[in-house]
């Protein structure tokens, strides 16, 4: 098949999780023999408008149509942006003029390359749906978050979702498939030598290392991790916390205020290719999500977390919070350790337990890696998705509109 993956809000390549998801899924579909065109975000005029990445044909669009727009470089975390009248106008522009422009540009690409089916990421402002209307090509909507266009939901013949709670309207079960995110099990693999190099680089020595990878958003639970660090260090004074990712300023400030600065190492944003080595430098990895700290996440839940699969693929014990969809992935005391969200004391006890009970840690980590290889590779997700895309292209009619509530 020729597939057009519409992801106009995602910059490629980039260190954010959305970029990883789009690129890895597109690459897996390409390696399965499909021709994949990704419509993505162009962050500056210095970026090439068209480029080939590992066989994926990338078409980048400027948000300002002929220029960049504010925050095109993702230098500020979205939750830190304060609402202003100008911001409201910018949002209106994105959902109207830019969405129409992106839809027209996508339609042109679809016609030029004779694309068979459209896959629209939900954050694409309805651009995929507009292109589907203009070209008559069937569309599948990929729902990772709740901010999809109602036009996209109505236009989609099939819907793939990573969390059922993200879907705001009723959808016929025959048109819906719930899946999980995935991981590159060949890149994310145990590598003790790489881990030792990272330890040497960051002066971690033989200390117990607790790792975190993410974007440090409030609902990611990093504040709970800092609070838990106080209890961990009381028991394990030499422990270090390896914190990987962008937007760490507030977390670093909190650690300093609590007198824990020496125990924390912040790497800042790193290339996704560096993440496996940083994971391998850690003894235990944490994902202390707390959706209640975000109005949007509290209402609609969270998506399928990439970091947990990446931790597991490197055969590292994982401590995560007992919230959906994590509870559908992690079996407590079997493939990971689950703690209540927002409970820093329980998080600290779990960290100490995993570090001190090495046999338990190894047993959990081994089972988790086996599970990930068997169920959660990008190749496995691509196989599921290609079947769904094929159904969309072979079912009767140009679209199966879904009735909106």
C-alpha positions in Angstrom: 0.0 0.0 0.0 0.9 3.7 -0.4 0.2 5.3 3.0 0.1 9.0 3.8 0.7 9.4 7.6 -0.6 12.9 8.5 1.2 14.2 11.6 1.4 17.9 11.0 2.0 18.8 14.7 5.1 16.5 15.0 8.6 17.5 14.1 10.9 14.8 12.7 13.4 14.0 13.8 13.0 15.2 17.4 13.6 14.0 21.0 9.9 14.2 22.0 7.9 11.0 22.4 5.5 11.9 19.6 8.3 12.1 17.1 9.6 8.7 18.2 6.1 7.2 17.8 5.5 8.6 14.3 8.9 7.8 12.9 9.2 4.3 14.4 5.7 3.3 13.2 6.3 4.8 9.7 9.6 3.0 9.5 8.1 -0.3 10.6 5.4 0.0 7.9 8.1 0.9 5.3 10.1 -2.2 6.3 6.9 -4.3 5.9 7.0 -3.3 2.2 4.7 -0.3 2.2 5.4 3.2 0.7 5.0 5.7 3.5 4.7 9.5 3.2 4.7 11.4 6.5 3.4 15.0 6.6 5.2 16.6 9.5 6.0 19.9 11.1 8.9 22.0 9.7 10.5 23.8 12.7 12.6 26.2 10.6 13.3 27.3 7.0 16.7 25.7 7.4 15.1 22.3 7.4 14.6 20.5 4.1 11.0 20.5 3.0 11.4 17.0 1.7 13.7 14.3 2.9 14.1 10.5 3.1 14.7 9.0 6.5 15.3 5.3 6.5 13.0 4.8 3.5 10.2 7.0 5.1 9.4 9.9 2.7 9.1 13.0 4.8 7.2 16.1 3.7 7.5 19.1 6.2 5.1 22.0 6.4 5.8 25.4 8.0 3.1 26.4 10.5 3.2 29.9 9.2 2.8 28.5 5.6 5.7 30.6 4.4 7.5 31.1 7.7 7.9 29.6 11.2 5.5 30.5 14.1 6.0 30.9 17.8 7.4 27.9 19.7 8.1 26.0 16.4 11.3 24.7 18.0 9.5 23.3 21.1 11.7 25.2 23.4 8.9 25.7 25.9 6.7 23.0 27.5 3.1 23.4 26.4 1.8 23.3 30.0 4.0 26.3 30.8 2.4 28.5 28.1 0.0 31.0 29.7 -3.4 31.7 27.9 -3.5 35.1 26.4 -5.7 36.8 23.7 -2.9 36.4 21.2 -2.5 32.7 22.1 -6.3 32.3 21.5 -6.0 33.8 18.1 -3.1 31.6 17.3 -5.1 28.5 18.3 -8.0 29.7 16.1 -5.6 30.1 13.2 -4.3 26.6 13.6 -7.7 25.0 13.6 -8.9 27.0 10.6 -6.5 28.5 8.1 -3.5 26.3 8.9 -5.7 23.1 9.0 -7.1 24.0 5.6 -3.6 24.7 4.2 -2.2 21.5 5.6 -5.2 19.6 4.2 -4.7 21.1 0.7 -0.9 20.4 0.8 -1.6 16.8 1.9 -4.2 16.3 -0.9 -1.6 17.5 -3.4 0.9 14.9 -2.1 -1.7 12.2 -2.1 -2.5 12.8 -5.7 1.1 13.2 -6.8 2.2 9.8 -5.2 -1.1 8.0 -5.8 -1.6 7.2 -2.1 -4.1 4.5 -1.3 -5.0 5.4 2.3 -4.6 8.2 4.9 -3.6 7.6 8.5 -4.2 10.8 10.5 -2.6 11.3 13.9 -5.2 13.0 16.1 -3.2 16.1 16.8 -3.2 17.0 13.1 -6.1 19.5 13.4 -8.3 17.6 10.8 -5.8 18.0 8.0 -6.1 14.3 7.1 -9.9 14.5 7.0 -9.8 17.6 4.7 -7.4 15.7 2.4 -9.7 12.7 2.5 -12.6 14.8 1.4 -10.7 16.4 -1.4 -9.2 13.2 -2.8 -11.8 10.6 -1.9 -9.1 8.4 -0.2 -10.2 6.4 2.8 -8.9 7.6 6.2 -8.0 5.9 9.5 -7.8 8.1 12.6 -5.1 7.3 15.1 -6.1 8.6 18.6 -3.3 9.0 21.0 -4.8 12.0 22.8 -8.3 13.5 23.1 -7.7 16.6 20.9 -8.9 15.2 17.6 -11.0 17.1 15.2 -14.7 16.1 15.1 -14.4 16.2 11.3 -11.7 13.6 11.5 -13.8 11.3 13.7 -16.7 11.7 11.3 -14.6 11.1 8.2 -12.6 8.1 9.5 -13.6 4.7 8.2 -11.6 3.1 11.0 -10.2 4.3 14.3 -7.1 3.0 16.1 -6.7 4.1 19.7 -4.2 3.6 22.4 -6.6 4.3 25.3 -10.3 3.9 25.1 -10.9 6.8 27.5 -9.4 9.2 24.9 -12.5 8.7 22.6 -15.1 11.4 23.4 -17.9 10.0 21.3 -19.5 6.6 20.7 -17.8 4.6 18.0 -19.0 1.2 16.5 -16.8 -1.6 17.9 -16.3 -3.0 14.4 -14.6 0.2 13.4 -12.4 0.5 16.5 -9.2 -1.2 17.4 -7.4 -0.6 20.8 -3.6 -1.2 20.6 -0.5 -0.4 22.6 2.6 1.6 21.8 5.8 -0.2 21.1 9.6 -0.2 21.1 12.5 -1.0 18.8 13.6 -4.2 20.5 16.8 -4.3 18.5 18.0 -0.9 19.5 16.7 -1.1 23.1 18.5 -4.1 24.4 20.7 -4.9 27.4 24.2 -3.4 27.0 26.3 -3.3 30.2 29.3 -1.8 28.4 27.3 1.2 27.2 25.9 1.6 30.7 29.4 1.7 32.1 30.4 4.4 29.6 27.5 6.6 30.7 28.3 6.0 34.4 31.9 7.1 33.7 30.7 10.2 31.8 28.4 11.4 34.5 30.6 10.3 37.4 28.1 7.8 38.7 30.7 5.2 39.8 29.2 2.1 41.4 26.3 4.0 43.0 22.8 2.6 42.8 21.2 4.6 39.9 17.5 5.4 39.6 16.7 6.5 36.1 13.9 8.6 34.6 13.3 9.4 30.9 10.7 12.0 29.9 9.6 15.5 29.4 9.2 16.4 33.1 5.5 17.5 32.7 3.7 17.9 36.0 1.5 14.9 35.5 4.6 12.7 34.9 5.1 12.6 38.7 8.6 13.9 38.8 7.8 15.9 41.9 6.9 12.7 43.7 10.2 11.2 42.6 12.1 14.1 44.1 10.2 13.7 47.4 10.8 9.9 47.3 14.5 10.6 46.8 14.7 12.0 50.4 13.7 8.6 51.8 15.8 6.6 49.3 18.9 8.6 50.2 18.3 8.1 53.9 18.6 4.4 53.3 21.0 4.4 50.4 23.2 7.6 50.8 25.3 6.9 47.6 22.2 6.6 45.3 22.1 8.8 42.2 19.1 9.9 40.2 19.8 10.0 36.4 17.1 12.4 34.9 16.9 12.4 31.1 15.0 14.7 28.9 14.0 18.4 28.3 12.1 20.9 30.4 13.7 19.8 33.6 14.2 23.3 35.1 11.4 23.1 37.8 12.4 19.6 38.8 16.1 20.6 39.2 15.0 23.7 41.3 12.9 21.5 43.5 15.8 19.0 44.1 18.0 21.9 45.0 15.5 23.4 47.4 15.3 20.1 49.2 19.1 19.9 49.4 19.3 17.0 47.0 21.2 18.6 44.1 24.3 16.4 44.5 22.3 13.3 44.1 20.6 14.4 40.8 22.1 14.4 37.3 20.1 16.2 34.6 21.2 15.4 31.1 18.8 17.7 29.3 17.4 16.8 25.9 19.2 14.0 24.1 18.8 12.2 20.8 16.6 9.2 20.9 19.6 7.1 19.8 21.3 7.9 23.1 18.4 6.8 25.3 19.2 3.0 25.4 22.7 3.7 26.8 21.3 6.0 29.5 18.7 3.3 30.5 21.4 0.7 30.6 23.4 2.9 33.1 20.5 2.7 35.6 19.7 -0.1 38.1 15.9 0.7 38.2 13.7 2.9 36.0 10.7 4.8 37.1 7.5 6.1 35.5 5.6 7.8 38.4 2.7 9.1 36.3 -0.2 11.0 38.1 -2.9 12.0 35.6 -4.8 13.8 38.3 -2.4 16.7 38.1 -3.5 17.6 34.6 -7.1 18.6 33.9 -6.9 17.0 30.4 -5.4 13.8 31.6 -7.7 13.5 34.6 -10.7 13.7 32.3 -9.4 11.5 29.5 -6.6 9.5 30.9 -3.2 9.0 29.4 -1.8 7.3 26.3 0.3 4.2 26.0 3.7 5.2 27.5 6.7 4.6 25.3 9.2 4.9 28.2 7.9 1.8 30.0 8.5 -0.4 26.9 11.9 1.1 26.4 12.9 0.4 30.1 11.6 -3.2 29.8 13.3 -3.8 26.5 16.7 -3.0 28.1 15.9 -5.6 30.7 15.7 -3.2 33.6 13.2 -3.4 36.5 10.4 -0.9 36.2 8.5 0.9 38.9 5.3 2.6 37.6 2.0 3.9 39.0 -1.1 1.8 39.0 -3.1 3.8 36.4 -4.5 2.8 33.1 -3.2 1.8 30.6 -0.1 0.9 32.7 -2.0 -1.7 34.6 -2.8 -3.4 31.3 1.0 -3.6 30.5 2.7 -4.2 33.9 1.7 -7.1 36.1 2.6 -6.1 39.7 5.6 -8.1 41.1 5.8 -10.1 37.9 6.9 -7.7 35.1 7.2 -4.6 37.2 6.3 -2.9 40.5 3.2 -0.8 40.7 2.6 1.9 43.3 -0.3 4.3 43.9 -0.1 7.6 41.9 1.0 10.5 44.0 2.4 8.3 46.8 6.1 9.3 47.2 6.5 7.1 50.3 5.3 4.0 48.4 7.6 5.0 45.5 10.6 5.3 47.8 9.9 1.9 49.4 9.6 0.3 45.9 12.9 1.8 44.8 14.7 0.6 47.9 13.2 -2.9 47.5 14.2 -3.3 43.9 17.8 -2.1 44.5 18.3 -4.3 47.6 16.5 -7.4 46.3 18.7 -8.0 43.3 17.2 -11.5 42.5 13.7 -10.1 42.4 14.9 -7.2 40.2 16.6 -9.6 37.8 13.5 -11.9 37.7 11.1 -9.0 37.0 13.4 -7.5 34.3 13.9 -10.7 32.5 10.2 -11.5 32.3 9.4 -8.0 31.2 11.9 -8.1 28.3 10.5 -11.4 27.1 7.0 -9.9 27.2 8.0 -6.8 25.2 9.8 -8.9 22.5 6.7 -11.1 22.1 4.0 -8.4 22.1 5.2 -4.8 21.9 7.6 -4.4 19.0 7.0 -1.8 16.3 6.9 -4.6 13.8 4.0 -6.2 15.7 2.1 -2.9 15.8 2.7 -2.3 12.1 1.3 -5.7 11.3 -1.9 -4.9 13.2 -2.2 -1.5 11.6 -1.6 -2.6 8.1 -4.5 -5.1 8.4 -6.7 -2.3 9.7 -5.6 0.0 6.9 -6.3 -2.7 4.3 -9.9 -3.1 5.8 -10.4 0.7 5.3 -9.3 0.5 1.6 -11.4 -2.5 0.8 -14.7 -1.7 2.6 -17.5 -0.3 0.5 -17.9 3.5 0.0 -15.4 6.3 0.3 -16.2 6.9 4.0 -18.2 5.5 6.9 -19.2 8.6 8.9 -19.5 8.1 12.6 -22.5 9.8 14.3 -21.4 12.4 16.8 -23.1 12.9 20.1 
